[in-house]
Amino acid sequence: MKPLLGLVVLASVATPNLAWAQEQPLKVVYPPTNHKTTSDKIFFIGTAPPTGQVLINGKPIKRSESGHFAPSFPLQIGENTFTIRHKDQEIQIIVTRTDNSLSVPQGLAFTKDSLSPEVDIARLPGELICFSAIAPLSATVSVNLGENKRVPLLLQPPQAQLPSNLAALTGTNQPQNATNSKYSGCTTVEATMQAIPEYQLTLKGETITQKAPGKITVLEPSNLPVVEVNAEFGVARTGPSTNYSRLTPLPRGTRSAVTGKTGEWLRLDYGAWIKSSETVALANAIVPSTIIRSVASSQSKDATLVSFPLQTPVPVTVKQESDKFTLTLHNTTAQTDTIPFNDNPFVSRLDWQQIPPSPGGNSTAVQYIFNLKKNQQWGYKLGYEGTTLKLKLRHPPELPRSRRKPLSGIKILIDPGHGGEESGATGPTGLPEKDVNLTVSKLLREELVEKGATVVMTREVDKFVSLEDRQKIIAQEEPTLALSVHYNALPDFGDAENTKGVGMFWYHPQAHSLAVYLHNYLVEKLDRPSYGVFWNNLALTRPEAAPSLLLELGFMSNPEEFEWVSNPKQQKKLAGTLADGIVKWLKSN
């Protein structure tokens, strides 16, 4: 994992005079040049000869046996100068901490960039539309939408601000108090319209007006735009930005009416948001909906195949549980009398139910529940062929009884993280994570092949492979397991000096058991510290074709753990232990 940056660094290193110092000079590998941060502290990762003290701004710092260090220091707003010294060597670094908060104006003015909407938006008639601005405490603020529709904005009590998701990685995800004086108010508009909101601010008898950056459009419900997903899988989210959580991806061909817009984001009729660039508009189309009658199924040795014939491709949602796989077809009404579904080695029973519209809504859905015979799932694929939705549920792998080759017939994909120009995290000596990832991945491959497995690698040399290409390889290969090998680092506000351990990251429930098992196995067998098990929305945990994990096997940024991470004997031992853990987990499932 690459360090999560957030700082300007000017460095000049004095030329060392001693021969031993030339072999291992004082080195600071993080923070990098021209680094800025909003963090209230920063760590310095580096190394120096183990003899003698390293001082930062005159303060002695803790180092590992080999001389590595990663202390943290507080930051003030603006420039912070640090002098790192070891004997006659010196490095000076200037770290700039920026403040992204919006300040309250002192005079007759709105805070810059505080008026909403910031971009053009579209909403349905009767839907709540809210406005906000930052202005002086004693001001009177309102918004004019034209046609004598004025919305008063009232000063709101402080609202807690939440830190970024990265804070969950450092245990610092507590709410923070807001200090801005934000004026807010909401209204509804019952008829179609277009307007640019005009804000009015009155203070001490003086008044100014200012238009919002974005325009408001109220849509005509009987003539909603209709779009079709033209990406291989459209990224559906809970809200109109990449800050919002992902939902089930929408297969190419999915059609939906648009019930709202925020900038480049479209709200689809079942509630999810998608980027307009992943869709194409369908001229003259009415709101898509379908009936469903029959469902067809068949089996192969490796999978159960199910077809859902529809009149038009509709949005879908998948929910995995330990012993259930639930597929929801939105904008769908059942006319079902018969579903043939024979005895199955993986599925005990297929149930279905009609989901009525939510209060105030008019969209129905049909839900199909696959009740499973085991608590472990092995991957699925979902997509449209014409207007028929095709679902593939993969069966458990068959393990041989051979003690010498316990993984015969098993395909495992190993993804050595980063590569090429993407180096990932950096250890105190400058060793890049990408090199350790590749070394350990190759060692793991040797161990797995020795046990009979077929191993697929996403890269075997130091080259760049995009996240999208890595995902495609997993989808094409359909391995039994997909493992992305990484080593860890922290955001600027983390405690690099004291944070270490094995971490496992999963996304789909089908990977959870594997994540917990391998984490516990490595911690116990190798006597390593635990960083923890995390649900995480990562590109290499999201593939659904197989249980997919991202392994963070230790911290490049921790001075002591780095010595273990970079030790060839320990790398070999780690690979062997990991391979043993994979065998034991597969046998237990």
TIPATOR-776049 format. One record per residue (C-alpha): residue number from 1; y, z, x; residue in one letter. Coordinates in steps of 0.1 Angstrom, whole numbers. Each point is the difference from the previous one (the first is absolute). Layout:
N
NUM  Y  Z  X  A
...
//
This chain:
589
1  0  0  0  M
2  34  -9  13  K
3  27  27  5  P
4  21  1  -31  L
5  34  -6  13  L
6  30  8  -15  G
7  41  4  46  L
8  26  -20  34  V
9  -17  6  33  V
10  16  -7  34  L
11  -21  7  30  A
12  4  -2  37  S
13  -28  13  22  V
14  9  12  35  A
15  -21  -15  28  T
16  -25  25  11  P
17  -1  8  37  N
18  -35  14  4  L
19  -31  -22  3  A
20  -20  21  -25  W
21  29  -3  -25  A
22  0  -38  4  Q
23  -37  1  -11  E
24  8  20  -31  Q
25  38  1  -6  P
26  17  19  -28  L
27  -5  -21  -31  K
28  12  3  -36  V
29  -17  -25  -23  V
30  15  12  -33  Y
31  26  -2  -14  P
32  7  -36  8  P
33  32  -18  9  T
34  25  -4  -29  N
35  -18  25  -22  H
36  18  16  -29  K
37  -13  26  -24  T
38  9  20  -31  T
39  -23  28  11  S
40  14  34  9  D
41  -22  1  32  K
42  -17  -23  25  I
43  -29  3  24  F
44  -2  -15  35  F
45  -33  -14  11  I
46  -6  -5  37  G
47  -15  11  32  T
48  8  11  36  A
49  -20  12  30  P
50  -17  33  -10  P
51  16  20  28  T
52  35  13  -6  G
53  19  6  -33  Q
54  13  -26  -24  V
55  34  11  -15  L
56  17  -14  -31  I
57  37  10  -1  N
58  -9  27  25  G
59  -29  14  -21  K
60  -35  1  15  P
61  -25  -17  -23  I
62  -38  4  -6  K
63  -23  -26  16  R
64  -37  -8  0  S
65  -22  4  30  E
66  7  -36  10  S
67  37  4  -4  G
68  6  -16  -34  H
69  26  14  -25  F
70  13  -4  -35  A
71  25  27  -9  P
72  23  -2  -30  S
73  38  7  1  F
74  25  3  -29  P
75  25  -27  -7  L
76  36  2  -12  Q
77  17  -28  -20  I
78  12  -26  24  G
79  -8  -4  37  E
80  -23  25  18  N
81  -3  -2  37  T
82  -32  12  17  F
83  -6  2  38  T
84  -37  0  10  I
85  -5  11  36  R
86  -30  4  23  H
87  9  11  36  K
88  23  -29  12  D
89  -8  -23  -29  Q
90  23  -1  -30  E
91  1  -20  -33  I
92  29  2  -24  Q
93  -5  -9  -37  I
94  25  -2  -28  I
95  -15  5  -34  V
96  21  -8  -31  T
97  -6  18  -32  R
98  14  -18  -30  T
99  9  14  -35  D
100  -10  -22  -29  N
101  12  23  -27  S
102  29  -12  -22  L
103  31  22  4  S
104  23  10  -28  V
105  34  -17  2  P
106  31  21  3  Q
107  24  -22  -19  G
108  1  -24  -29  L
109  -31  -20  8  A
110  -37  -4  -5  F
111  -24  5  29  T
112  -9  -33  14  K
113  -33  -15  -12  D
114  -4  28  -26  S
115  5  -20  -32  L
116  -30  -11  -20  S
117  -16  -24  -7  P
118  0  -11  36  E
119  -17  -33  -10  V
120  -3  -20  -31  D
121  -23  16  -26  I
122  -15  -11  -34  A
123  -13  24  -27  R
124  -13  -2  -36  L
125  22  8  -30  P
126  0  38  -7  G
127  -11  8  35  E
128  18  28  18  L
129  24  -13  26  I
130  15  25  24  C
131  30  -1  23  F
132  11  22  30  S
133  28  3  25  A
134  12  24  27  I
135  36  11  -5  A
136  23  30  6  P
137  -10  32  -18  L
138  29  2  -23  S
139  0  -37  -11  A
140  -6  -15  -34  T
141  -24  -29  2  V
142  -13  -25  -25  S
143  -15  -35  -2  V
144  12  -28  -22  N
145  -26  -26  -12  L
146  24  -20  -21  G
147  4  -3  -38  E
148  14  35  -2  N
149  -32  15  15  K
150  11  27  24  R
151  -25  25  16  V
152  13  33  12  P
153  -15  12  33  L
154  -4  37  5  L
155  -3  20  32  L
156  -36  8  6  Q
157  -15  32  14  P
158  -15  -4  35  P
159  -34  -17  0  Q
160  -25  7  26  A
161  -6  -29  24  Q
162  -36  -8  12  L
163  -8  -9  36  P
164  -18  -32  8  S
165  -38  -2  -2  N
166  -2  4  37  L
167  9  36  -4  A
168  -35  5  -14  A
169  -14  -8  34  L
170  19  30  16  T
171  -2  25  -29  G
172  38  -2  -6  T
173  0  -16  -34  N
174  20  27  -18  Q
175  30  -10  -23  P
176  35  1  15  Q
177  31  9  -19  N
178  25  -27  -8  A
179  37  6  6  T
180  17  -32  -14  N
181  20  3  -32  S
182  -17  -28  -20  K
183  13  -10  -34  Y
184  -26  -15  -24  S
185  -4  -11  -36  G
186  -23  -22  -21  C
187  2  -22  -30  T
188  -20  -25  -20  T
189  9  -36  -11  V
190  -16  -14  -31  E
191  10  -36  3  A
192  -4  -26  27  T
193  29  -1  24  M
194  12  -5  35  Q
195  26  22  17  A
196  12  12  34  I
197  7  37  -4  P
198  35  10  9  E
199  5  36  12  Y
200  32  19  -7  Q
201  10  31  21  L
202  30  22  -10  T
203  12  27  24  L
204  33  20  -2  K
205  15  -25  -25  G
206  -9  -31  20  E
207  -27  -25  -10  T
208  -20  -27  18  I
209  -27  -24  -11  T
210  -28  -16  19  Q
211  -28  -23  -10  K
212  -36  8  8  A
213  -19  -23  24  P
214  -26  -9  -26  G
215  0  -17  -34  K
216  -18  13  -31  I
217  -19  -23  -23  T
218  -16  11  -33  V
219  -30  -23  -7  L
220  -10  -18  -32  E
221  -34  16  -10  P
222  -11  -32  -19  S
223  7  -22  31  N
224  -12  20  30  L
225  -6  -19  33  P
226  -36  -5  9  V
227  -13  -2  36  V
228  -33  -8  18  E
229  -11  17  32  V
230  -1  -27  27  N
231  -9  23  30  A
232  -36  5  8  E
233  5  36  -12  F
234  33  11  -15  G
235  11  35  11  V
236  5  20  -31  A
237  21  32  3  R
238  12  29  -20  T
239  36  -9  5  G
240  24  -26  13  P
241  -2  4  38  S
242  -25  5  27  T
243  7  37  -1  N
244  -21  1  -32  Y
245  -38  5  -1  S
246  -24  -29  -2  R
247  -21  -7  -30  L
248  -31  -23  -3  T
249  10  -34  15  P
250  3  -28  -25  L
251  -23  -30  7  P
252  15  -35  4  R
253  5  -16  -34  G
254  9  33  -19  T
255  26  -6  -27  R
256  24  25  -15  S
257  33  2  -19  A
258  29  14  19  V
259  16  30  -17  T
260  25  10  26  G
261  15  -9  34  K
262  16  19  29  T
263  12  -24  27  G
264  -30  -20  13  E
265  -25  22  -19  W
266  -15  -8  -34  L
267  -13  25  -25  R
268  -32  -14  -17  L
269  -9  8  -36  D
270  -27  25  9  Y
271  25  21  21  G
272  -6  -11  36  A
273  27  -15  22  W
274  -5  -30  23  I
275  22  -21  24  K
276  12  -32  -17  S
277  -10  -19  32  S
278  -36  7  -8  E
279  3  -17  -34  T
280  10  -33  -16  V
281  18  -3  -33  A
282  -19  -18  -29  L
283  23  -21  -21  A
284  -2  3  -38  N
285  -29  26  2  A
286  -3  27  -26  I
287  -10  36  8  V
288  -36  -3  14  P
289  -28  18  -18  S
290  -37  -6  -5  T
291  -31  10  -20  I
292  -33  7  17  I
293  -34  -5  -16  R
294  -31  -2  22  S
295  -5  13  36  V
296  -25  -16  23  A
297  -19  17  29  S
298  -25  -9  26  S
299  -15  16  31  Q
300  -7  -10  35  S
301  -17  21  27  K
302  34  12  13  D
303  23  1  -31  A
304  5  1  -37  T
305  21  -29  -13  L
306  20  3  -32  V
307  20  -27  -18  S
308  27  7  -26  F
309  10  -32  -18  P
310  36  1  -12  L
311  25  -23  -16  Q
312  26  6  27  T
313  0  20  33  P
314  14  35  -8  V
315  10  29  23  P
316  -29  23  10  V
317  -3  36  13  T
318  -29  15  19  V
319  -9  37  2  K
320  -27  13  22  Q
321  -17  34  -5  E
322  -30  14  17  S
323  -24  -13  -26  D
324  21  -24  -20  K
325  18  -33  5  F
326  26  -7  -28  T
327  16  -34  -5  L
328  29  -3  -25  T
329  11  -33  -13  L
330  36  2  -13  H
331  14  -20  -29  N
332  -36  -4  -12  T
333  -16  6  -35  T
334  -37  2  -4  A
335  -21  -21  -24  Q
336  -32  12  16  T
337  -33  4  -18  D
338  -26  -5  28  T
339  -1  7  37  I
340  -32  -9  19  P
341  -5  23  30  F
342  -35  4  15  N
343  -15  29  20  D
344  19  1  32  N
345  -6  17  34  P
346  37  11  2  F
347  14  3  -35  V
348  -17  22  -26  S
349  21  -11  -30  R
350  30  -21  -9  L
351  23  15  -26  D
352  33  -14  -15  W
353  28  11  -22  Q
354  32  -14  -15  Q
355  32  18  12  I
356  26  0  -27  P
357  37  -6  7  P
358  20  29  14  S
359  27  15  -23  P
360  28  -25  -3  G
361  -20  -27  17  G
362  -19  -30  -13  N
363  -24  -8  29  S
364  -37  8  -5  T
365  -27  1  26  A
366  -38  -1  3  V
367  -17  24  25  Q
368  -34  -6  15  Y
369  -18  30  15  I
370  -29  -6  25  F
371  -20  32  1  N
372  -17  1  34  L
373  -33  14  11  K
374  13  14  33  K
375  32  18  10  N
376  8  -25  28  Q
377  16  -35  -5  Q
378  -3  -28  25  W
379  29  -24  -8  G
380  11  -24  -26  Y
381  17  -34  -4  K
382  22  -11  -29  L
383  16  -33  -8  G
384  6  -28  -25  Y
385  -19  -33  -2  E
386  21  -18  -25  G
387  4  24  -29  T
388  -32  19  7  T
389  2  33  19  L
390  -28  4  26  K
391  -10  34  12  L
392  -25  7  29  K
393  -13  35  4  L
394  -19  3  33  R
395  -33  19  1  H
396  -10  27  25  P
397  -13  -14  33  P
398  -37  3  8  E
399  -7  20  31  L
400  -31  -6  21  P
401  -24  29  9  R
402  2  -8  37  S
403  11  28  22  R
404  9  -23  29  R
405  20  -24  -22  K
406  12  21  -30  P
407  29  -25  -7  L
408  -21  -32  -1  S
409  15  -23  -27  G
410  32  20  -1  I
411  33  -18  7  K
412  29  22  13  I
413  35  -13  6  L
414  20  16  27  I
415  38  -6  1  D
416  16  10  34  P
417  35  9  -11  G
418  31  -19  12  H
419  -2  -25  28  G
420  21  -26  18  G
421  37  7  -3  E
422  -8  29  -24  E
423  -9  28  24  S
424  -1  29  -25  G
425  6  35  13  A
426  6  6  37  T
427  -15  29  21  G
428  20  20  25  P
429  -10  -23  29  T
430  10  -32  -19  G
431  -36  -8  -10  L
432  3  -19  -34  P
433  -22  9  -30  E
434  -11  -36  -4  K
435  -20  2  33  D
436  -18  33  -10  V
437  -7  -13  -34  N
438  -17  -31  14  L
439  -20  19  27  T
440  -14  26  -25  V
441  -7  -28  -26  S
442  -21  -19  26  K
443  -18  32  9  L
444  -7  7  -37  L
445  -12  -36  -4  R
446  -25  5  28  E
447  -13  32  -16  E
448  -4  -16  -35  L
449  -16  -31  13  V
450  -25  22  19  E
451  -9  15  -33  K
452  -6  -34  -16  G
453  33  -7  -17  A
454  18  -33  -2  T
455  36  7  11  V
456  31  -21  -8  V
457  32  5  20  M
458  34  -10  -12  T
459  10  -4  36  R
460  -18  1  34  E
461  29  -6  23  V
462  36  11  2  D
463  15  -22  -26  K
464  21  4  -32  F
465  -18  -2  -33  V
466  21  5  -31  S
467  -9  26  -26  L
468  -5  -27  -26  E
469  -25  -18  23  D
470  -19  32  6  R
471  -2  6  -37  Q
472  -13  -36  -5  K
473  -27  5  26  I
474  -12  30  -19  I
475  0  -18  -33  A
476  -19  -30  15  Q
477  -26  20  19  E
478  -7  25  -27  E
479  -13  26  25  P
480  -18  32  -10  T
481  28  20  15  L
482  34  -10  15  A
483  15  23  27  L
484  35  -4  15  S
485  2  19  33  V
486  33  16  9  H
487  16  28  20  Y
488  29  20  -15  N
489  36  8  6  A
490  27  17  -21  L
491  34  -7  -15  P
492  30  13  19  D
493  1  33  -20  F
494  -36  8  9  G
495  -13  25  26  D
496  -16  -23  26  A
497  -6  28  24  E
498  -22  20  -23  N
499  -15  -26  -25  T
500  -35  -13  8  K
501  -33  -7  -15  G
502  -22  -25  -19  V
503  14  -15  -32  G
504  -17  -22  -26  M
505  19  -22  -25  F
506  -14  -15  -32  W
507  14  -17  -31  Y
508  -28  -9  -25  H
509  -23  28  -12  P
510  -30  -20  14  Q
511  12  9  35  A
512  7  37  -6  H
513  -35  14  7  S
514  -2  -20  33  L
515  35  12  10  A
516  -9  37  -5  V
517  -34  -3  16  Y
518  11  -18  32  L
519  30  23  4  H
520  -22  31  -2  N
521  -27  -15  21  Y
522  23  -9  29  L
523  18  33  -1  V
524  -32  19  1  E
525  -21  -21  24  K
526  29  -6  25  L
527  17  34  -5  D
528  33  -18  -8  R
529  29  14  -20  P
530  5  -12  -35  S
531  31  -19  -11  Y
532  -14  -5  -35  G
533  -12  -25  -26  V
534  27  -20  -18  F
535  2  -23  -30  W
536  24  -26  14  N
537  13  -34  -12  N
538  -7  -19  32  L
539  -7  -37  4  A
540  -34  7  16  L
541  -10  27  -25  T
542  8  -22  -30  R
543  -28  -27  3  P
544  -22  5  -30  E
545  -29  -22  11  A
546  -16  29  19  A
547  6  37  7  P
548  29  -3  24  S
549  14  27  23  L
550  27  3  25  L
551  -10  24  28  L
552  26  18  20  E
553  -22  14  27  L
554  26  20  19  G
555  37  2  9  F
556  14  -23  27  M
557  32  21  -2  S
558  -17  34  7  N
559  1  7  38  P
560  -33  19  1  E
561  -19  -21  -25  E
562  11  -32  18  F
563  -21  11  30  E
564  -31  0  -23  W
565  11  -32  -17  V
566  3  -19  33  S
567  -32  14  16  N
568  -27  -27  3  P
569  -29  25  -2  K
570  15  15  -31  Q
571  6  -34  -16  Q
572  -37  -8  5  K
573  -10  33  -15  K
574  23  -5  -29  L
575  -14  -35  -8  A
576  -36  14  1  G
577  8  29  -23  T
578  18  -22  -24  L
579  -29  -24  -2  A
580  -24  29  -6  D
581  23  12  -28  G
582  0  -34  -17  I
583  -39  -1  0  V
584  -2  35  -14  K
585  25  -7  -28  W
586  -17  -33  -10  L
587  -34  18  -1  K
588  15  28  -22  S
589  14  -26  -25  N
//
